[in-house]
Amino acid sequence: MSQRPTVKRDFSFGNPTVRAWLYQIVAIVAVLAVVGYLIHNTVINLANRGITSGFGFLERSAGFGIVQHLIDYTEGDTYARVFMVGLTNTLLVSALCIIFASILGFFIGLARLSDNWLLRRLSTIYIETFRNIPPLLQIFFWYFAVLRNLPGPRQALNAFDLAFVSNRGLYIPWPTYAPGTWPFVIALMLAIAVSVGLFRFNRKHQLKTGQLRRTWPIASAMIILFPLIAHAMFGAATHWDVPELRGFNFRGGFVMIPELASLTLALSIYTSSFIAEVIRSGIQSVPHGQNEAARSLGLPNPVTMRQVIIPQAMRVIIPPLTSQYLNIVKNSSLAAAIGYPDMVSLFAGTVLNQTGQAIETIAITMAVYLIISLVISLLMNLYNRKIALVER
């Protein structure tokens, strides 16, 4: 019986595999040493200044007011409540900017491809102007040059004595809870669910038989009738809190303070110029033969754009669009420049100055922006995967 030849393993430094492992080990040790030094140095400095680390400060009373809060807040609430106020304000301005920038960017992008010479040139001027001006300057323009120069509350611009615009903000009626709120919501959700089911059923029927059944008349009727029935049976769904001028300012309703309005306007316009280019490039990435094939079938241009071009362009649009949404969230931190109470202004600003817990407040703020960005990326990637082409 023959013996297998023994293989000698080379563990010398001349072996490329050994060298690669040694370099990686040295790099890891160096990184751990730097991190350990920073932590040790931080602990010593905190001890010398008498600053106790930890998150116990979140339970202490804040002692300051906040001009805008979507949740109940008083000066006696804790720093943890301040964190929630800053988080909700950040989510609010991010959501508003994402919605407005998407809508505006979509139509500006379509205008860039229009056959109308004037519309095409105006959209080009819009894009080249706003995307080349820093967003902070645009925020300053809307805040100091436009909104702060509006008339005071007593001379406020009004619309049918329901909505008012002044240098204190935009005041609009706001719905409040009523006994018929939940029945109304349930009826509306039921109507939407039945409409979606009916749409899918008619879609399958069309694929099988070729017969087109219109869904929108029945769906519209259900979305209108179901809530009306709930209103008749259980009463009004909401009571409206209408703003009124009392003293030197308005009371009641919902107010969009100038800081929120200027931030929303500036970031929406700035980001929409980038989204418009994303939309334009996505549409132009679709082969021209798709458009010609749709025309040969006799499809009108709006139907061709909606049913043929846009669905294919979305596969190209989604990845760069995700980056623009992430930029909106990160650029919202510029709110601190005009005093809008977001995470940076409230938590990484006021709370840090009052408590001295720099490491904890900055770490929490960074973690919040990281989590928001990861959630947006996850949702957009799931949607991108859903619409991706599946190879057979």
N, C-alpha and C positions, 0 to 999 in steps of 0.2 A: 504494500500500500504506500503510494507516494505521498510525501508531506508537502503541504502548501508552502510556497516560499514566504518567508517573513518579510513584512514591509516595515522599513525603518521610518519612523516619524521624525521629521526635522523641526525641532523647536528653536532653532537658532534665529537670530535677528535678521538674517538674510532671507528667511522665508516671508514672502509677501503677505500671507494670511496672518502670520504671527505679528508682523509689523502693523497690519491694519487693526488687529485686536488691541495691541499695546497703545496705539494712538487714540483709539476710542476710550480705553480705560483712563488714560492720562487726561483726556478732555473732560470726562465725567468727573474725575477727582478735582480738576481745576474749577469746574462750575460749582461743585458742592462746597469747595473751599471758599469761593467768593461769596456764595449765598450764606454760608455759616458766619463769615466775617461781617457781612452786612447785618445779619440778625443779632449777632453779639454786640456790635457797635450800637445798634438801635436800642437794645435793652439797656445798655449802660447809659446812653444819653437820656432815655426816659427816666431811669432811676435818679440820675443826677438832677433832673428838673422836677422831680416829684410828681411825674405824670404816671398814673396807673393805667395799664393797658387793659383791654377787655371791652365788652359791649354793654356793661351795666349802665352806661350813661344814657342809653336809649329809654330807660324807665324814669329819667329825671324830667321835671317840668321844663318846657321850652321857654315860656314867659314872653313870647313875642307874637304879634299878629301876622296873618298872611292875607294879602289882598284878594287872592282868588283861591278857592278850594272847592273841589267837586264833592268832597265828603265833609261831614260835620267837623268843625275844628274851632277851638277856643284857645286863648293864650295860655290857659292852664294845662293844656294837653302835653303829652310827653314828646320827646324827640322821635320816638317810634312813629307817632302820629304825623309828625312833620315829614318823616320819610315817606309815609303813604301819600301825603298831599303832594310832595314833589314828584313822586312816581306817577300819580294819576295826571298831574299837569304835563309831565313829559310825554306820557302816552297820548294825551289829548292833542297836543300840538303836532306830534308825529303822525297821528292818524289823520288829522285834518290836512296836513301838508301832503301826505301820500295820496289821499283822495283827490284833492284839487290839482296837484301836479300831474297825476295820471290822466285826468280828464282833459286838462288844458294841453298837456304834451301830446295826447293822442290827436286832438283836432289840429294842433299846429303842425304835427308831423304829416297829417293828411294834406294840409294846405301846402306844404312844401312840394308835394307831388301833383298839385292841381294844374289843370290846363290854363287856368286864368292867370295871366301874367302879373297883374297887380297883386292878387292874393298870394302868389308864390313869392314875389319880392318882399311883401310885407312880413310874411312868416320868416323869410331869411333874415331880414333886419331885426326882427324880434329875437331870433335865436342868437345871432352874432352879438347883439347888444347885451342881453341879460346874462349870457353864460360867460362873458368876459369881464363882468363887474363883480368884485368880491362880494360874497353874500352878506358880510358884516356891513359894508357900505350901503347895500340895499336895505338892510334892516334899519339903519340910521335914517335913510331917506324917508321911508314910510313912517317911522316913529316921530322924528323931529320935524320934518318938512311938511308932512301931510296931516297925520292924525292929531298931533299936538296943536295944530293951527285951526282945528275945527271950533265952532262956537261953543260957549259954555252951556250948562244944563238948561238955563232959563231961555236961551235962544236956540235950543237944540232943533235939528231937523227931525221932522216926524212924518210917519206914514199912517194916516187915519187914526192918530192918537193911540196906536198900538205899539209901534216900534219907534225908537228914538236914537239919534246919532249925535254925540257931542264929543268934546275932548276928554270926557270921562269914559267913553266906550260906546258900544252898541247895546242897547237894551231892547229885548224882544220878549213877548209873552212866553211863559214856560208852563208845560202841563204838570199838574200835581195829582197825587193819588186820589182815586175815587172808588166807590164800591163796585163799579162795573169795569174796573181796569183789567182784572184777571180774566173774566169771561170774554172781554174784547180781545185780549191777547190770544187766548185759546182758540177763539173762533177764527181769528186771522191766520194763526199757524195751521189750523185744520184746513182752511181754504187753500193755503199755499201748498200743503202736502197733497191734497186731492188734485190740485192743478198740475203739480209735478208728475204725479202718477198718471194722470190723463194724458199729459204730453208724451210720456214714455210709451204708453199704450198706443197712441196714435202714430208715434214714430215707428214702432214695430209693425203696425198695420200697413204703413206706407211702404216699408221695405219689403214686405211680403207680397202685397197686391199692387203697389204702385199708385194707389188711391190716396189723395191728400185730404186729410181731415184737419180743419182749422181748430186749434185749441184755444186761442186767445179770447173768442167771444164768451165761451162757457167759463173759462178761468177768470176773466174780468168780472163776470156776473157773480161768481162765487165769492171773490175777494171783496166785492161790495156788499152783497146780500148777507153773508154770514156775520160780519161785524154789526150790520144794521139790526139783525135779529137779536144779537147779544145785547145791543144797546136798548132795544125795545123791552127785553125781558128783565135785564139786570140794572138798567139805568146808565147814566153817562159814564164813559170810560175814563174821562179826566175832567178836572177843573182847571181853568186857565188862570194863572197868576199874571195879571197885566201890570207892567211897570207904571208908576205914577210919580210925578214930581212932588217931592215933600221936602220943603226947606231948600237946601242948596244942591240937592242931588236927587236922583231917581231912586225909588225903592220898589222892590218886587221884580218878578220876572227873572230872566237870565241876562247877565251882562258879559259881553266879550270885551275885556279891558283892552286899552290901546296897545299894551305890550303883546298880548296874544294876537291881536289883529295884525299888527305890523310884522310880527314874526311869521305868521301864517302866510301873509301876502308875499313877503320877501322870499322865503324858502320855497313856496309853491311856484312862483314865477321863475326863480333861479333854476330849480330842478326841472321844471317843465321844459326849459330850453334844451337840456340834455336828453330828456325822455323823448322829445320830438325827433331828435336825430336818431335815437334808438328805433323809434317807430318807422321812420323813413328808411333806414338801412334794412330793417326787417322785411318791409314790404318789397323793397327792391331786390332782396335776396331770392324771392320766389321767381322761378323761371317764367319768362314772358309767355311761353307756350301755354301755361295754365290760364292766363287771361284770354288768349286767343281761343282756347278750347271752350271756355265758358261763353264767349261771344258767339261761337259757332253753334252752340246749343240754344241761342236766343235769350240768354240770361241778361237782365238789365245790369247796368254798372253797379248800382248799390247792392244788388243781390250777389253779384260776382265778388265784390269787395268783402261782403259780410260772410258769405258761405264758402268761398274758394280761397281768396288771397289771405285774409286775416288769420284763419285757422292754421295755414301753413307758415305764415310769418311769425306766429307766436312762438314757435320752436326756436327761432333765432332771437326773438325779442326778450324772452324771459330771463336768460342769464345776465345780460347787461342791465335789465330793468331791476333785477334784484340788487345790484350794486348801487343803483340810484336810490332805492328805498333805504338801504343801509346808510347812505350818505345823508339822507334826510334826518334819520335818528341821531347821527353823530353831529350834524350841523345844528340840531336843536339846542345843543349846549351853548350856542352863541346867545341864547336868551339872557344869560347873565349880564351881557353888555347893556341891556335896557331894563334890567330889573324884573324880568318875568320869573315868577317863582317856580322854576323847574328843579330837577335834581341837583344840578351844578350850583345854581344860585342859592337854594335853600340848604341842602345837606352838605355839599362840599364847600359852601361859603359861610352862611350864617351859623350853622350848627358847629362847623369846625372851629370858627373863631370863638364861639362861646364855651366850648368844651375842651378845646385843645387836643382832641382825639384825632390827630391828623391821619394816622395810619388806618384806623378803623373806618373813618368817614370816606377817605379816598378809596379804600379797598371796596367798601360797599357800593360807592358810586360807579366804580369801574366794573364791578360785577353786574350791576343793573344794566349798564349799556351792553355788556358782553352777552347777557342772557337775552335781552331784547333782539340784538342782532342775530343771535343763533336761532331764535324762534322764527324770525322773518325768513332767514335763509332756509330753515327746515320747511316752512310752508311753501315757499316758492319752489324749492327743489321737488317737493311732492307733486305740486301742480305741473312742473316741467316734466317729471317722469310720467305723469298721467297722459300728457299730450304728445309724448315722444313717439316717433315712428317705431313700430315693432317689426323687426325683420322676420320673415317666414323661413 
